[in-house]
Every structure is written in C-alpha cells, then in structure tokens.
Amino acid sequence: NKVEWEPKKEGRHLLHVEVTGESGKKAIYEKFVDVSDETSITGFTVDKSSPQKTGTKITLSGKVEKCLKGAEYRYIYYDGTTWYDINSSNELKEAEWEPKKEGEYTLCFQVITRYGRVINEFKNYTIKGAYTEIAGINVGEINSDGKIELETEINTTDENLRYTYLVYDMTNWEAIVYDSDTNKVEWEPKKEGRHLLHV
C-alpha cells in the first residue's frame, strides 16, 4: 500500500487510487496534492567590499534555507549588456570571480529548482582600475616633545603605496619625510603660525 512518486513539475495534482480485493470489488479514492520545492535564499555575500580593481579575485558565497534535490546553483553577473556565467553546479558551493574590465556590475546568486522555478538575489559591484584618493589628513595635538602626528586617510585599490610629506610655513617649503611606506609620520614644527601640509 506504499509507493514512491516523483512529480515531473510543480503545481496541483490529482491522485487516483484503486484497490481491488480477491472478491473483485473495487474501492476508489482521489485526492488533490500540491507539489512545490520550497526554499529561499538566506544570504549572498562577497569577501571583498566594492569597489575593487581589475584582476582582483573575489569570492562569492550564497546560502539557502535548505538544499534541494536536483536544483542548480548559479553565480552570474551582468555588465550592463549581457549576463555571463561565473559558476553553475548541482552542489551549493562558493565561486571565484576575477573581473577583467572596469565597470558597474550586477552580481546574482540564482537557484533553479528541478521544476524550473528561479530564485534570485542581487548585489551591485564596482570594478575600477588602480586608483588612489586622499580623503584627508588627520592632524594630532602637539605632544610633550613638540611633535604632531600626521595620518593620511586613503581610499585605494592600489598596492605598495609610498608617502611624501611636505610643509610650507608661509615662507619656505620643507620636507617632513620622503618616500615613506607608512601613512603616519611625526612632524616637529619649527615655529608657531599657519602651515600648509602637502601629501
């Protein structure tokens, strides 16, 4: 009295059962059954925040409420014109994306159930060439040694940055440090008054 049934599609189905005994008498029973693969996307993350530079390897990770038999898990991206496949698999796993061109992209984690239902989660992402932007200079208070700590705030996708600090006392330019590998430096002013810092 037990049997396994594998539906071919989602939706409402009518089950019809006939039971015949040795006497030849037949019993019939019918029942409506609604079939669906129920799941949802519970997370879609990238391991590096936007923006990033071209050639950066970015790991995409999707999560679902529950994994489904026969489902396809896809990572795709849209460049403003066309959708491209990053990775497609019948197993839920991470994918690596290495963009080659600058631009504004839409990333998508997509689940396609065995019945063809599509579930999507989107994320916008910016890819730039190597760039460096100075957001500002933090100037500390003068300490007991008469020195002031300077720190440059940087937004960048570049690497191995070098820093040169100059100061102008409204009469002469003077170097604080040349070609440093750190964004922090101590400056010892020679006199009071207004100074112009150059980084």
NORHUSUL-V92373 format. One record per residue. N is the residue number from 1. SS is DSSP state (H for helix, E for strand, L for the rest). PSI is psi in whole degrees, -180 to 180 (none if undefined). D_FIRST is the distance of its C-alpha to the first C-alpha in Angstrom with 1 decimal. Layout:
N,SS,PSI,D_FIRST
N,SS,PSI,D_FIRST
This chain:
1,L,8,0.0
2,L,143,3.8
3,L,151,6.8
4,L,138,10.5
5,L,132,12.8
6,L,101,16.6
7,L,147,18.6
8,L,-16,22.0
9,L,163,24.0
10,L,168,24.4
11,E,-170,24.4
12,E,133,22.4
13,E,147,19.4
14,E,118,17.8
15,E,135,14.0
16,E,124,13.3
17,E,133,10.1
18,E,131,10.7
19,E,123,9.1
20,E,130,11.7
21,L,180,12.6
22,L,-28,15.4
23,L,-13,17.9
24,L,-6,17.3
25,L,144,16.7
26,E,135,14.6
27,E,138,13.2
28,E,138,13.5
29,E,139,13.0
30,E,147,14.8
31,E,138,15.6
32,E,137,18.2
33,E,129,17.7
34,E,126,20.9
35,E,129,20.9
36,L,150,23.9
37,L,106,25.2
38,L,118,27.2
39,L,171,30.2
40,L,157,33.9
41,E,125,37.0
42,E,-7,38.6
43,E,146,41.7
44,E,112,43.9
45,E,160,47.0
46,E,151,49.8
47,L,-6,51.8
48,L,132,55.2
49,L,150,56.5
50,L,142,57.8
51,L,162,60.3
52,E,166,60.4
53,E,162,62.6
54,L,144,61.6
55,L,-5,60.2
56,L,135,58.7
57,E,119,55.3
58,E,126,53.0
59,E,126,49.5
60,E,138,46.8
61,E,123,43.9
62,E,149,40.9
63,E,147,38.3
64,E,160,35.0
65,L,-43,32.9
66,L,146,30.0
67,L,142,29.6
68,L,142,27.0
69,L,132,25.2
70,L,4,27.0
71,L,157,29.8
72,E,134,33.5
73,E,123,36.3
74,E,144,39.7
75,E,122,43.3
76,E,163,45.6
77,E,154,49.1
78,E,128,51.2
79,L,15,54.9
80,L,-14,55.9
81,L,-45,55.2
82,L,147,52.2
83,E,136,48.9
84,E,147,48.8
85,E,132,46.0
86,E,-48,46.7
87,E,138,43.4
88,E,136,39.8
89,E,155,37.0
90,L,0,33.2
91,L,144,34.2
92,L,115,35.9
93,L,171,39.4
94,L,165,43.0
95,E,152,45.3
96,E,130,49.0
97,E,130,51.2
98,E,86,54.8
99,L,140,56.5
100,L,-16,59.5
101,L,149,61.0
102,L,153,62.3
103,E,177,60.7
104,E,124,58.4
105,E,153,54.7
106,E,119,51.4
107,E,146,48.7
108,E,131,45.0
109,E,124,41.9
110,E,135,39.0
111,E,125,35.2
112,E,115,33.3
113,L,166,29.6
114,L,-18,27.3
115,L,3,27.2
116,L,2,31.0
117,L,137,31.8
118,E,129,35.1
119,E,130,36.4
120,E,150,40.0
121,E,131,42.5
122,E,157,46.2
123,E,131,49.4
124,E,145,53.0
125,E,140,55.1
126,E,133,58.7
127,E,128,60.1
128,E,164,63.9
129,L,175,66.4
130,L,128,68.2
131,L,156,69.9
132,E,127,71.8
133,E,133,72.6
134,E,118,74.8
135,E,-22,73.6
136,E,176,76.6
137,E,125,78.7
138,E,124,78.4
139,E,117,81.8
140,L,-180,82.1
141,L,150,84.9
142,L,132,88.0
143,L,-175,87.7
144,L,-19,90.4
145,L,3,91.3
146,L,20,91.9
147,L,153,88.9
148,E,131,86.1
149,E,130,82.6
150,E,138,81.4
151,E,125,77.7
152,E,130,76.6
153,E,127,73.2
154,E,136,71.5
155,E,120,68.6
156,E,156,68.1
157,L,3,65.8
158,L,173,68.6
159,L,165,69.2
160,L,52,72.2
161,L,146,74.2
162,L,140,77.9
163,E,134,79.8
164,E,125,83.5
165,E,128,85.1
166,E,156,88.5
167,E,141,90.4
168,E,122,93.3
169,L,24,95.7
170,L,4,97.2
171,L,-48,99.9
172,L,151,98.3
173,E,144,95.0
174,E,142,93.9
175,E,133,91.0
176,E,-47,88.8
177,E,146,86.7
178,E,138,86.0
179,E,47,82.9
180,E,153,80.9
181,L,8,77.3
182,L,150,76.5
183,L,3,76.4
184,E,141,78.3
185,E,152,82.1
186,E,134,84.9
187,E,133,87.9
188,L,97,91.2
189,L,144,93.2
190,L,-18,96.9
191,L,167,98.0
192,L,168,96.9
193,L,-175,96.1
194,L,137,93.6
195,L,150,92.0
196,E,120,89.7
197,E,137,86.9
198,E,125,85.7
199,L,none,82.5
